[in-house]
Each structure stands twice: as C-alpha cells, then as structure tokens.
Amino acid sequence: MWLPLAWENIPQNTAELVVAFQFNELKRGANGAVASRLVSETIVGNLSPRHRELAVGMPPKESFIKHPHAEAFCPAPGQEIGIVFSVYAIPRQHRLKRYEAVGLATLTGLDEVALASGSLATLYGGP
C-alpha cells in the first residue's frame, strides 16, 4: 500500500473488510466536461474487522491482494488521475474468496451485500 488509510464505525456483524482502490485516467474536454476511464484497480480482501487502518507497505499477513485490471497508473508530468478508495463491511455469508475472480462486477456485488461501505475520491497529479 502506498498511501495510509484509516476508517471507523464498523458494523457489529462484519466478518471481513474489503478495501478497493480504483485508478482512473481523466480527460478534460474543451467544454470542461471530464471523461473517466478505469486503468487499474487493486482489491485487498480478508481483512479482519478489528483492523481500522492500512499502513504504507504490505497489508496484514492474513489478507490477500488482487489486481484484476492493472496497467501503469502513475500520471505523466502535468496530468492527474482520479483515485477512489472504498471500504466494504462484509457479513459472513458473503465473504470474498481468495480464489474468486474479482473486478468491477465484484465491486458492484459488494455494494449489494455490504453491511456498510464508504468511499473517498481524490485527484493525484504527476510531478
């Protein structure tokens, strides 16, 4: 993990936390409209609900990381990318399996079964 994240208020019946990172290429049109294209995503699963943060470096040993849609995502000088960080509180009957294929459909499914979720969207600019 290259950026520390922290959260709170995890529902009592949470069996697992899943953290998703989505990196989006942004294109600004002449009229000011912004178009976004997903270029990379990372999913960290099997986090114990007792965790309240992800520090810089590797996630906890019991967790797993998946990169279902990965390209280089560091923006070129003078450009910026959009980043969305999401944390999902997952009940026992819907835990994400280490061997499952993951991707945007998985994230949509997590939205549907999560006890709670939260997201943070931000911009990151290249040097």
DAWO-V461536 format. One record per residue. RES is the residue in one letter. PSI is psi in whole degrees, 0 to 359 (999 if undefined). OMEGA is omega as a letter, one per 40 degrees, with the letter a starting at -180 (NA if undefined). Layout:
# DAWO-V461536
res=(RES:RES)
psi=(PSI:PSI)
omega=(OMEGA:OMEGA)
This chain:
# DAWO-V461536
res=(M:W:L:P:L:A:W:E:N:I:P:Q:N:T:A:E:L:V:V:A:F:Q:F:N:E:L:K:R:G:A:N:G:A:V:A:S:R:L:V:S:E:T:I:V:G:N:L:S:P:R:H:R:E:L:A:V:G:M:P:P:K:E:S:F:I:K:H:P:H:A:E:A:F:C:P:A:P:G:Q:E:I:G:I:V:F:S:V:Y:A:I:P:R:Q:H:R:L:K:R:Y:E:A:V:G:L:A:T:L:T:G:L:D:E:V:A:L:A:S:G:S:L:A:T:L:Y:G:G:P)
psi=(132:0:129:142:148:153:171:183:51:129:149:324:18:129:335:147:140:130:129:138:122:129:125:132:135:135:124:128:168:331:5:351:147:127:143:141:124:124:340:147:150:137:129:118:173:33:132:143:349:344:138:7:160:120:168:138:207:146:173:151:322:348:171:155:136:141:75:339:83:129:170:136:8:125:150:158:132:355:167:157:156:137:133:122:130:141:129:132:113:131:163:318:352:23:144:129:143:325:355:144:137:156:199:322:323:317:321:318:321:321:323:330:349:141:327:158:161:150:154:127:138:169:147:126:147:159:999)
omega=(a:i:i:i:i:a:i:i:i:i:a:a:i:i:a:i:i:i:a:i:i:a:a:i:a:i:i:i:a:a:i:i:a:i:a:i:i:i:a:i:i:i:i:a:i:i:i:i:i:i:i:i:i:i:i:a:a:i:a:a:a:a:i:a:i:i:a:a:a:i:i:a:i:a:i:i:i:i:i:i:i:i:i:i:i:i:a:i:a:i:a:a:a:a:i:a:a:a:a:i:a:a:a:i:i:a:i:i:i:i:a:a:a:i:i:i:i:a:i:i:a:i:i:a:i:a:NA)
